[in-house]
């Protein structure tokens, strides 16, 4: 006899610990507890989804989304790679972000657009399944914690390597890809570190579980080559900011030994923003604290995101 039991905490909309308020769900705004999907959703079983991480910042003119058009374009590119025709235009998806901000009266927030294959069949082939979309937002602080920002994050090279290009589409921000990131992050955090560092199949630095890497030597900023990794929007922004600061920027491939011996190391990502690194694999980076130039780059980046640097005004889309 089958027994009816109460759903475990975090298993249903509205009981995840995340307070997202009103969510844009397949074309309209609904309360979080109504933005639900079937347990037979294809993406839940096979990882057939694509998503973005987007931030809106508080400015003197209200909430502003940082590089919204670029994030929306990357979402559509990811969906195209996975053969998922999004049933909304780029303009509609971009406007959905602004609708969520206004509906929840956010001054600043993290935004998560998600496109996925719904429940039609549960064979591996996803093509018969409908493509659905949502945009949610919630208030979120420092991704790795305030201490990591002030003192520098502690990293561990994980045993998990970055997925090679022939195995998974690294240029797509696909849900299935992030099992790789989740495994690496769990191991790093369980070992007492803030974040995991992944190498590629040839032993070169690939990325963090959700970040790109930079290192600094003699006032030259080295950006780890994006290679088969996701094209980072924050990475691109930071490269431009560094050039505007008069710094030389060189894209390169590097081993972890080169990071060990660098003067400074920092990570970039929508969630991580610009996070200095103080230690990798029990080896201090520089003086073992957040680097001065890394902190200055972070300062300039945050000025750009909050409307305080007018030369980057074109990167902002205001909600009101």
Secondary structure as GFF3:
##gff-version 3
##sequence-region A 1 320
A	DSSP	beta_strand	22	25	.	.	.	ID=ss1
A	DSSP	beta_strand	28	31	.	.	.	ID=ss2
A	DSSP	three_ten_helix	32	34	.	.	.	ID=ss3
A	DSSP	alpha_helix	42	46	.	.	.	ID=ss4
A	DSSP	beta_strand	49	51	.	.	.	ID=ss5
A	DSSP	beta_strand	54	59	.	.	.	ID=ss6
A	DSSP	beta_strand	62	66	.	.	.	ID=ss7
A	DSSP	alpha_helix	68	81	.	.	.	ID=ss8
A	DSSP	alpha_helix	90	104	.	.	.	ID=ss9
A	DSSP	beta_strand	109	117	.	.	.	ID=ss10
A	DSSP	beta_strand	131	138	.	.	.	ID=ss11
A	DSSP	alpha_helix	146	151	.	.	.	ID=ss12
A	DSSP	beta_strand	153	157	.	.	.	ID=ss13
A	DSSP	three_ten_helix	175	177	.	.	.	ID=ss14
A	DSSP	alpha_helix	178	190	.	.	.	ID=ss15
A	DSSP	beta_strand	195	199	.	.	.	ID=ss16
A	DSSP	beta_strand	205	208	.	.	.	ID=ss17
A	DSSP	beta_strand	212	217	.	.	.	ID=ss18
A	DSSP	beta_strand	220	224	.	.	.	ID=ss19
A	DSSP	alpha_helix	233	244	.	.	.	ID=ss20
A	DSSP	beta_strand	248	252	.	.	.	ID=ss21
A	DSSP	alpha_helix	256	260	.	.	.	ID=ss22
A	DSSP	beta_strand	264	269	.	.	.	ID=ss23
A	DSSP	beta_strand	273	280	.	.	.	ID=ss24
A	DSSP	beta_strand	283	284	.	.	.	ID=ss25
A	DSSP	alpha_helix	292	305	.	.	.	ID=ss26
A	DSSP	three_ten_helix	310	315	.	.	.	ID=ss27
A	DSSP	beta_strand	316	318	.	.	.	ID=ss28
###
